[in-house]
Amino acid sequence: MKLKYISILFTAALTLSLTACKKQLADLNKNPNATENPLPDYLLTGSIKNASDTYWGTTNNMNSSLLFVQHWAKIHYTDPDRYIFTNSSFNELWDNGYTKGIVNLNKLISIADAQDNTNYKGVAKVLRSWIFLLLTDAYGDIPYSQAIQIKEYLTPAYDPQKDVYFGLLNDLKSAQADLDVNGKAIGGDIIYSGVISNWKKFANALRLRIALRIADREPEKSKSVLAEIAAEGTGYISAQAETARLVYSDSPNQNPISNLFDTRDDYRISKTIVDKLKSLKDPRLPIYASPIPNATPVNYIGMPNGLLTDDASGLANTSKPGTYFLAPKAPAVIISYAEVLFDRAEAAARGFTTEDAAALYKQAVTESLRQYAIAEGDISTYTQSAAVQYDASDFRKSIGNQKWIALFGQGLEAFAEWRRLDYPVLSPAVAGTLNGQLPVRFIYPGTEQSLNGANYKAAVAHQGTDVLTTKLWFDVK
């Protein structure tokens, strides 16, 4: 469904001069069985499915970010839970993000222009912005401006993270203008079934997310972005039904977590989050975790993060993820109604808006529980608990702790928010290998050193050593 030469940048050495070989590479690397002009609805469906699988799947979620934020832990092959990775460990987010995400969505934009369908263009920009956001949140400085023009730049330069965030805010503002509720229909939309008003709200929700990502560095920019959103008037995701998510189907198109647990038994729920849910009497505990087998009474036991393999294997009688997350049709949530409410609460707490931070915080907690169909009486009891009440003197602690719980399963987003808000306070893995530190980024794929070496070196010189413990621009404290 696309030209294949783009992937050469990431998978094979370039030995010809760039100016002389572009046309030749394009001609030699075409798939003779692929259409030159893919149908936009199929391209949109494929882009959504691939991005969701990458976001929710094993490498970037279960085997890294969910471990870093101590939602999950490993019981077998525990090296990732001890922060032992190679420079090929984080290839998937990078490779899929660029070669299957950005490239295909750029193609969709060009088709939209040819067909004069601005709604396809707006949707593609929203999805492309989300993928770029995942990439920069994970790695830091990344190819952005030249990656959008990747046909012209086979070895794209890395943009500073600040510039990426600012660029994405502009892209999402442009997408908002492209999206027209009275415009042409689109097909292949497996998130919102072609409801453009929801895509407009999704675009604003991502703008809000980025505005807070940069808030500790660029508070005036954050405030101006929120003022622009308010003036535009579309609003944010404002109901459970408007949550941006992909609902999976049965095998072979099942949720990646379900697919993994069909054949493997490597993971348990982290002791950190199990203990926190128990201490709060949080009614999400039986949703997030499965009870240990044959326990009387029913009990949930979490797995300590980062044990040596021999030590971990002796703790098999610990809680697996809850059946909600193991179901084939479990959704991959991109951005929830609850998250938007937490973000609005924080924006108010920072003085960026005049909304009521405490009321929005309580509503966010409420909607996080409603997301899992918790009984209203249990929700009321929980939100009235002293331990859950909003503390206006420390919004980071109140929002950070509850948002960490609410983002359970969304490893990459939980990882970004934990670094930004600095809550909850996490202890390093028991047998961690980072001298008492926790990871705060992904390391670049090793292929970048060999195939885009000059730009890779420039990025490292600007950002810092290419290791798990180098803080990114947005991670201030």
DRENMAR-392782 format. One record per residue (C-alpha): chain; x, y, z; residue in one letter. Coordinates in nm, 4 decimals, m for minus. Example, Ala and Ser with C-alpha at 12.3 -4.5 7.8 and 13.67 -1.06 7.14 Angstrom:
chaine:x:y:z:residu
A:1.2300:m0.4500:0.7800:a
A:1.3670:m0.1060:0.7140:s
This chain:
chaine:x:y:z:residu
A:0.0000:0.0000:0.0000:m
A:0.2987:0.2340:m0.0065:k
A:0.6408:0.2926:m0.1568:l
A:0.8943:0.0754:0.0205:k
A:1.2107:0.2776:m0.0261:y
A:1.1497:0.4865:0.2856:i
A:1.2239:0.1928:0.5138:s
A:1.5730:0.1610:0.3685:i
A:1.6733:0.4586:0.5832:l
A:1.6114:0.2552:0.8945:f
A:1.7038:m0.0970:0.7819:t
A:1.9977:m0.0958:0.5375:a
A:2.3147:0.1063:0.4801:a
A:2.3101:0.3753:0.2150:l
A:2.6180:0.3602:m0.0070:t
A:2.5127:0.5815:m0.2977:l
A:2.5113:0.9582:m0.2976:s
A:2.1777:1.1012:m0.1823:l
A:2.1354:1.3426:m0.4686:t
A:2.1935:1.0814:m0.7369:a
A:2.0050:0.7863:m0.5987:c
A:1.6646:0.9103:m0.4809:k
A:1.4817:0.8439:m0.8063:k
A:1.6648:0.5139:m0.8572:q
A:1.5800:0.3944:m0.5070:l
A:1.2170:0.4859:m0.5535:a
A:1.2005:0.2899:m0.8771:d
A:1.3895:m0.0156:m0.7531:l
A:1.2033:m0.0518:m0.4261:n
A:0.8455:m0.0385:m0.5431:k
A:0.6312:m0.3361:m0.4603:n
A:0.4987:m0.4551:m0.8002:p
A:0.1904:m0.5969:m0.6281:n
A:0.1049:m0.2735:m0.4429:a
A:m0.1225:m0.0033:m0.5723:t
A:0.0338:0.3333:m0.6557:e
A:m0.2812:0.5078:m0.5342:n
A:m0.4146:0.3370:m0.2229:p
A:m0.7727:0.3936:m0.1237:l
A:m0.7859:0.6510:0.1562:p
A:m1.0278:0.4527:0.3725:d
A:m0.8015:0.1458:0.3719:y
A:m0.4979:0.3645:0.4379:l
A:m0.6713:0.5281:0.7348:l
A:m0.7813:0.1959:0.8835:t
A:m0.4339:0.0482:0.8472:g
A:m0.2671:0.3524:1.0002:s
A:m0.4957:0.3494:1.3044:i
A:m0.4550:m0.0242:1.3583:k
A:m0.0775:m0.0208:1.3237:n
A:m0.0302:0.2788:1.5524:a
A:m0.2610:0.1325:1.8164:s
A:m0.0847:m0.2041:1.8067:d
A:0.2522:m0.0317:1.8443:t
A:0.1246:0.1837:2.1318:y
A:m0.0510:m0.0972:2.3180:w
A:0.1773:m0.3866:2.2282:g
A:0.4623:m0.5774:2.3868:t
A:0.7796:m0.3811:2.3114:t
A:0.6733:m0.0269:2.3964:n
A:0.4125:m0.1049:2.6583:n
A:0.4346:m0.4387:2.8354:m
A:0.8115:m0.4838:2.8115:n
A:0.9206:m0.1302:2.8940:s
A:0.6969:0.1637:2.9897:s
A:0.4491:m0.0390:3.1978:l
A:0.7481:m0.1736:3.3896:l
A:0.9087:0.1689:3.4308:f
A:0.5927:0.3151:3.5893:v
A:0.5370:m0.0023:3.7935:q
A:0.1953:m0.0911:3.6659:h
A:0.3245:m0.4325:3.5608:w
A:0.6215:m0.6497:3.6575:a
A:0.7952:m0.9504:3.5000:k
A:0.8049:m1.2995:3.6415:i
A:1.0201:m1.4557:3.3674:h
A:1.3038:m1.3087:3.1583:y
A:1.3286:m1.0147:3.3971:t
A:1.6068:m0.8164:3.2256:d
A:1.3691:m0.5415:3.1025:p
A:1.2274:m0.5041:3.4533:d
A:1.5857:m0.4519:3.5739:r
A:1.6482:m0.1899:3.3005:y
A:1.8748:m0.4087:3.0902:i
A:1.8309:m0.3133:2.7233:f
A:2.0381:m0.3020:2.4062:t
A:2.0361:m0.0419:2.1300:n
A:1.7938:m0.2629:1.9390:s
A:1.5422:m0.2885:2.2246:s
A:1.3473:0.0230:2.1279:f
A:1.3501:m0.0096:1.7491:n
A:0.9806:m0.0860:1.7105:e
A:0.8337:0.2474:1.8175:l
A:1.0821:0.4304:1.5972:w
A:1.0545:0.2047:1.2910:d
A:0.6783:0.1632:1.2993:n
A:0.6232:0.5253:1.3915:g
A:0.8112:0.6508:1.0885:y
A:0.7843:0.3832:0.8196:t
A:0.4276:0.2669:0.8852:k
A:0.2848:0.5710:1.0608:g
A:0.4265:0.9019:0.9369:i
A:0.4844:0.7809:0.5796:v
A:0.1336:0.6409:0.5386:n
A:m0.0328:0.9428:0.6954:l
A:0.1675:1.1764:0.4707:n
A:0.0394:0.9712:0.1784:k
A:m0.3152:1.0078:0.3093:l
A:m0.2665:1.3841:0.3253:i
A:m0.1528:1.3945:m0.0364:s
A:m0.4557:1.1862:m0.1429:i
A:m0.6825:1.4163:0.0555:a
A:m0.5393:1.7153:m0.1286:d
A:m0.5920:1.5431:m0.4636:a
A:m0.9523:1.4600:m0.3733:q
A:m1.0163:1.7977:m0.2077:d
A:m1.1278:1.6194:0.1099:n
A:m1.0025:1.8260:0.4012:t
A:m1.1506:1.5860:0.6552:n
A:m0.9125:1.3070:0.5555:y
A:m0.6339:1.5633:0.5765:k
A:m0.7366:1.6806:0.9232:g
A:m0.7714:1.3275:1.0592:v
A:m0.4312:1.2318:0.9169:a
A:m0.2711:1.5351:1.0821:k
A:m0.4252:1.4470:1.4183:v
A:m0.2986:1.0891:1.4003:l
A:0.0423:1.1970:1.2723:r
A:0.0721:1.4446:1.5605:s
A:m0.0125:1.1707:1.8095:w
A:0.2587:0.9439:1.6657:i
A:0.5182:1.2223:1.6673:f
A:0.4191:1.2962:2.0273:l
A:0.4790:0.9340:2.1278:l
A:0.8194:0.9469:1.9597:l
A:0.9436:1.2689:2.1159:t
A:0.8040:1.1824:2.4607:d
A:1.0018:0.8580:2.4478:a
A:1.3307:0.9566:2.2805:y
A:1.3517:1.3370:2.3073:g
A:1.5001:1.5106:2.0024:d
A:1.3716:1.3354:1.6891:i
A:1.3476:1.3874:1.3131:p
A:1.0349:1.5982:1.2716:y
A:1.0420:1.8806:1.0171:s
A:1.2499:1.6856:0.7674:q
A:1.0669:1.3619:0.8452:a
A:0.7480:1.5251:0.7174:i
A:0.9385:1.5696:0.3914:q
A:1.1106:1.2344:0.4087:i
A:1.1257:1.1861:0.0303:k
A:1.3614:1.4825:0.0167:e
A:1.5590:1.3923:0.3290:y
A:1.6776:1.0339:0.3428:l
A:1.8911:1.1204:0.6461:t
A:1.6712:1.3687:0.8329:p
A:1.8053:1.6043:1.0962:a
A:1.6790:1.5795:1.4533:y
A:1.4691:1.8695:1.5825:d
A:1.5043:1.9794:1.9471:p
A:1.2169:1.8523:2.1567:q
A:1.0881:2.2035:2.2211:k
A:1.0625:2.2648:1.8465:d
A:0.8807:1.9338:1.7980:v
A:0.6194:2.0229:2.0591:y
A:0.5712:2.3708:1.9142:f
A:0.5454:2.2234:1.5643:g
A:0.2843:1.9720:1.6753:l
A:0.0761:2.2464:1.8328:l
A:0.0778:2.4235:1.4958:n
A:m0.0067:2.0991:1.3130:d
A:m0.3025:2.0329:1.5419:l
A:m0.4263:2.3894:1.5032:k
A:m0.4074:2.3382:1.1268:s
A:m0.5887:2.0049:1.1594:a
A:m0.8633:2.1744:1.3568:q
A:m0.9120:2.4159:1.0660:a
A:m0.9136:2.1313:0.8126:d
A:m1.1797:1.9313:0.9950:l
A:m1.5238:2.0393:0.8733:d
A:m1.8400:1.8882:1.0202:v
A:m2.0225:1.9945:0.7017:n
A:m1.7467:1.8706:0.4712:g
A:m1.6990:1.5536:0.2725:k
A:m1.7480:1.2174:0.4428:a
A:m1.4578:0.9862:0.5257:i
A:m1.4397:0.6073:0.5430:g
A:m1.2142:0.3647:0.7260:g
A:m1.2410:0.5488:1.0570:d
A:m1.2285:0.2764:1.3227:i
A:m1.2072:0.5258:1.6096:i
A:m1.5026:0.7613:1.5560:y
A:m1.6868:0.6094:1.2577:s
A:m1.6489:0.9287:1.0582:g
A:m1.7935:1.1670:1.3201:v
A:m1.5835:1.4753:1.2483:i
A:m1.6981:1.6676:1.5555:s
A:m1.5274:1.4029:1.7693:n
A:m1.2046:1.4355:1.5714:w
A:m1.2106:1.8099:1.6387:k
A:m1.2389:1.7391:2.0113:k
A:m0.9616:1.4794:1.9874:f
A:m0.7374:1.7407:1.8216:a
A:m0.8031:1.9839:2.1064:n
A:m0.7420:1.7147:2.3679:a
A:m0.3982:1.6508:2.2165:l
A:m0.3282:2.0251:2.2114:r
A:m0.4156:2.0359:2.5809:l
A:m0.1894:1.7370:2.6493:r
A:0.1047:1.9051:2.4746:i
A:0.0357:2.2400:2.6400:a
A:0.0828:2.0719:2.9771:l
A:0.3861:1.8755:2.8554:r
A:0.5653:2.2063:2.8000:i
A:0.4108:2.3929:3.0955:a
A:0.7136:2.3776:3.3244:d
A:0.9337:2.5219:3.0493:r
A:0.6992:2.7485:2.8524:e
A:0.4022:2.8458:3.0712:p
A:0.3082:3.1494:2.8611:e
A:0.2949:2.9384:2.5466:k
A:0.0783:2.6834:2.7294:s
A:m0.1590:2.9532:2.8417:k
A:m0.1874:3.1002:2.4924:s
A:m0.2640:2.7588:2.3421:v
A:m0.5492:2.7062:2.5883:l
A:m0.6823:3.0527:2.5087:a
A:m0.6790:2.9648:2.1368:e
A:m0.8721:2.6450:2.2050:i
A:m1.1292:2.8308:2.4118:a
A:m1.1711:3.0948:2.1408:a
A:m1.2121:2.8311:1.8683:e
A:m1.5060:2.6868:2.0591:g
A:m1.5124:2.3200:1.9602:t
A:m1.4241:2.2097:2.3114:g
A:m1.2664:1.8904:2.4413:y
A:m1.3643:1.5263:2.4717:i
A:m1.6614:1.5599:2.7077:s
A:m1.8158:1.2145:2.7478:a
A:m1.7108:0.8504:2.7779:q
A:m1.8442:0.7875:2.4278:a
A:m1.5999:1.0443:2.2892:e
A:m1.2885:0.8763:2.4317:t
A:m1.0359:0.8208:2.1525:a
A:m0.9812:0.4469:2.1445:r
A:m0.9619:0.1476:1.9145:l
A:m1.1953:m0.1348:2.0167:v
A:m1.0383:m0.4588:1.8980:y
A:m1.2210:m0.7621:1.7649:s
A:m1.1651:m1.1363:1.7793:d
A:m0.8463:m1.3114:1.6681:s
A:m0.6472:m1.2363:1.4578:p
A:m0.7411:m0.8714:1.5218:n
A:m0.7483:m0.9020:1.8983:q
A:m0.5931:m0.6732:2.1564:n
A:m0.2119:m0.7231:2.1694:p
A:m0.2245:m0.7997:2.5424:i
A:m0.4817:m1.0714:2.4843:s
A:m0.2728:m1.2064:2.1999:n
A:0.0383:m1.2303:2.4167:l
A:m0.1352:m1.4006:2.7075:f
A:m0.2725:m1.6656:2.4717:d
A:0.0752:m1.8189:2.4559:t
A:0.2915:m1.6632:2.7304:r
A:0.2872:m1.6091:3.1050:d
A:0.5648:m1.3542:3.1609:d
A:0.3844:m1.0752:3.3430:y
A:0.2177:m0.9926:3.6711:r
A:0.0709:m0.6760:3.8211:i
A:0.3277:m0.4690:4.0083:s
A:0.3296:m0.4744:4.3851:k
A:0.3539:m0.0943:4.3740:t
A:0.0126:m0.0384:4.2214:i
A:m0.1560:m0.3301:4.3988:v
A:m0.0426:m0.1921:4.7343:d
A:m0.1577:0.1580:4.6401:k
A:m0.5032:0.0371:4.5316:l
A:m0.5382:m0.1650:4.8508:k
A:m0.4401:0.1280:5.0697:s
A:m0.6994:0.3505:4.8999:l
A:m0.9667:0.0777:4.8970:k
A:m0.9825:0.1518:4.5274:d
A:m1.2665:m0.0369:4.3536:p
A:m1.0557:m0.0689:4.0374:r
A:m0.8349:m0.3347:4.2001:l
A:m1.0395:m0.6325:4.0711:p
A:m1.0510:m0.4679:3.7277:i
A:m0.6775:m0.4117:3.7025:y
A:m0.5670:m0.7371:3.8647:a
A:m0.6810:m1.0967:3.8760:s
A:m0.7070:m1.2696:4.2158:p
A:m0.4384:m1.5221:4.2918:i
A:m0.5579:m1.8771:4.2212:p
A:m0.7235:m2.0786:4.4976:n
A:m0.6963:m1.7996:4.7534:a
A:m0.9528:m1.7941:5.0350:t
A:m1.0621:m1.5263:5.0898:p
A:m1.0059:m1.3616:4.7504:v
A:m0.6748:m1.1824:4.7514:n
A:m0.4557:m0.9826:4.5173:y
A:m0.0783:m0.9942:4.5460:i
A:0.1501:m0.7781:4.3360:g
A:0.4920:m0.8694:4.2037:m
A:0.7978:m0.6651:4.3093:p
A:0.9611:m0.4973:4.0123:n
A:1.3031:m0.5985:3.8914:g
A:1.3841:m0.9217:4.0704:l
A:1.6516:m1.1538:3.9394:l
A:1.4979:m1.4196:3.7171:t
A:1.5518:m1.7022:3.9665:d
A:1.3950:m1.5009:4.2467:d
A:1.1022:m1.3873:4.0345:a
A:1.0151:m1.7335:3.9081:s
A:0.9494:m1.8448:4.2638:g
A:0.6645:m1.5926:4.2936:l
A:0.4346:m1.7370:4.0301:a
A:0.1366:m1.7224:4.2663:n
A:0.0884:m1.3478:4.2156:t
A:m0.1791:m1.1506:4.0337:s
A:m0.1993:m1.1398:3.6565:k
A:m0.3699:m0.8496:3.4793:p
A:m0.7454:m0.8429:3.5203:g
A:m0.9731:m1.0164:3.2735:t
A:m1.0838:m0.6777:3.1380:y
A:m0.7359:m0.6253:2.9913:f
A:m0.6947:m0.9849:2.8752:l
A:m1.0147:m0.9848:2.6689:a
A:m0.9662:m0.9998:2.2888:p
A:m1.1879:m0.6935:2.2396:k
A:m1.0330:m0.4813:2.5146:a
A:m0.9855:m0.1290:2.3795:p
A:m0.6563:0.0486:2.3185:a
A:m0.7238:0.3873:2.4776:v
A:m0.5430:0.6792:2.3143:i
A:m0.6879:0.9611:2.5230:i
A:m0.9770:0.9206:2.7642:s
A:m1.2427:1.1537:2.8954:y
A:m1.0897:1.1124:3.2413:a
A:m0.7461:1.2194:3.1199:e
A:m0.8887:1.5339:2.9616:v
A:m1.0562:1.6218:3.2918:l
A:m0.7310:1.5712:3.4819:f
A:m0.5585:1.7950:3.2275:d
A:m0.8229:2.0645:3.2612:r
A:m0.7903:2.0433:3.6404:a
A:m0.4151:2.0935:3.6163:e
A:m0.4522:2.3822:3.3725:a
A:m0.6828:2.5510:3.6225:a
A:m0.4469:2.4773:3.9136:a
A:m0.1637:2.6420:3.7207:r
A:m0.3755:2.9497:3.6575:g
A:m0.3965:2.8911:3.2835:f
A:m0.7786:2.8924:3.2965:t
A:m1.0468:3.0119:3.5368:t
A:m1.2106:2.6707:3.5779:e
A:m1.2501:2.5027:3.9175:d
A:m0.9511:2.2721:3.9650:a
A:m1.0970:2.0806:4.2602:a
A:m1.4287:2.0147:4.0857:a
A:m1.2564:1.9003:3.7670:l
A:m1.0237:1.6744:3.9649:y
A:m1.3184:1.5064:4.1396:k
A:m1.4961:1.4662:3.8075:q
A:m1.1787:1.3160:3.6557:a
A:m1.1535:1.0548:3.9299:v
A:m1.5241:0.9815:3.8925:t
A:m1.5003:0.9330:3.5168:e
A:m1.1936:0.7128:3.5513:s
A:m1.4007:0.4764:3.7656:l
A:m1.7000:0.5009:3.5330:r
A:m1.4712:0.3980:3.2493:q
A:m1.4751:0.0529:3.4105:y
A:m1.8450:0.0551:3.5063:a
A:m1.7786:0.0859:3.8797:i
A:m2.1032:0.1188:4.0781:a
A:m2.2054:0.4775:4.1519:e
A:m2.2244:0.4122:4.5266:g
A:m1.8670:0.2841:4.5274:d
A:m1.7574:0.5866:4.3266:i
A:m1.9165:0.8214:4.5774:s
A:m1.7497:0.6466:4.8710:t
A:m1.4120:0.6553:4.6982:y
A:m1.4190:1.0203:4.5936:t
A:m1.5207:1.1260:4.9457:q
A:m1.2284:0.9409:5.1001:s
A:m0.9781:1.1715:5.2706:a
A:m0.6895:1.0040:5.0901:a
A:m0.8446:1.0844:4.7522:v
A:m0.9496:1.4438:4.8219:q
A:m0.7875:1.7158:4.6140:y
A:m0.5026:1.9037:4.7829:d
A:m0.4904:2.2546:4.6384:a
A:m0.1513:2.3136:4.7999:s
A:0.0068:2.0333:4.5926:d
A:m0.1799:1.9717:4.2677:f
A:0.1097:1.7654:4.1336:r
A:0.0692:1.5105:4.4103:k
A:m0.3104:1.4849:4.3930:s
A:m0.3326:1.4783:4.0137:i
A:m0.0100:1.2816:3.9659:g
A:m0.1133:0.9962:4.1941:n
A:m0.4660:0.9630:4.0611:q
A:m0.3662:1.0108:3.6995:k
A:m0.1059:0.7344:3.7371:w
A:m0.3837:0.5024:3.8506:i
A:m0.6210:0.6202:3.5769:a
A:m0.3611:0.5633:3.3024:l
A:m0.3157:0.1978:3.3980:f
A:m0.2343:m0.0008:3.0852:g
A:m0.1349:0.3088:2.8822:q
A:0.2339:0.2630:2.9466:g
A:0.3810:0.5305:2.7212:l
A:0.1452:0.8033:2.8385:e
A:0.1762:0.7027:3.2041:a
A:0.5556:0.7109:3.1653:f
A:0.5449:1.0644:3.0222:a
A:0.3115:1.1942:3.2929:e
A:0.5069:1.0337:3.5765:w
A:0.8242:1.2069:3.4552:r
A:0.6433:1.5381:3.4201:r
A:0.4482:1.5450:3.7478:l
A:0.6984:1.3461:3.9584:d
A:0.4218:1.1476:4.1269:y
A:0.3835:0.8878:4.2496:p
A:0.7234:0.8563:4.4138:v
A:0.8601:0.5269:4.2815:l
A:1.1494:0.3200:4.4128:s
A:1.3912:0.1693:4.1588:p
A:1.3702:m0.1983:4.0677:a
A:1.4908:m0.4375:4.3361:v
A:1.7859:m0.5560:4.1262:a
A:1.7957:m0.2550:3.8965:g
A:2.1106:m0.1796:3.7012:t
A:2.1015:0.2035:3.6927:l
A:2.2734:0.2765:4.0245:n
A:1.9541:0.3517:4.2078:g
A:1.7911:0.5473:3.9249:q
A:1.4840:0.4761:3.7128:l
A:1.4673:0.5092:3.3332:p
A:1.3516:0.8477:3.2055:v
A:1.3673:0.7898:2.8283:r
A:1.4091:0.5315:2.5540:f
A:1.7503:0.5015:2.3895:i
A:1.7763:0.5624:2.0156:y
A:1.7765:0.2600:1.7816:p
A:2.1281:0.1444:1.6986:g
A:2.0471:0.1680:1.3297:t
A:2.0431:0.5464:1.3613:e
A:2.4126:0.5418:1.4492:q
A:2.5026:0.3569:1.1308:s
A:2.2487:0.5005:0.8868:l
A:2.2022:0.8565:1.0096:n
A:2.5217:0.8933:1.2064:g
A:2.5979:1.2642:1.1683:a
A:2.2472:1.3693:1.2710:n
A:2.2411:1.1141:1.5528:y
A:2.5680:1.2527:1.6918:k
A:2.4373:1.6085:1.6692:a
A:2.1236:1.5090:1.8616:a
A:2.3260:1.3407:2.1365:v
A:2.5572:1.6422:2.1607:a
A:2.2518:1.8671:2.2036:h
A:2.0419:1.6480:2.4316:q
A:2.2917:1.4468:2.6307:g
A:2.4308:1.0961:2.6437:t
A:2.2148:0.8344:2.4732:d
A:2.1293:0.6410:2.7885:v
A:1.8134:0.5601:2.9835:l
A:1.8914:0.8150:3.2568:t
A:1.9333:1.1308:3.0444:t
A:1.6441:1.3634:3.1205:k
A:1.4498:1.5096:2.8310:l
A:1.3763:1.8803:2.7792:w
A:1.0221:1.8636:2.9199:f
A:1.1302:1.6708:3.2335:d
A:1.2371:1.9619:3.4503:v
A:1.2619:1.8243:3.8050:k
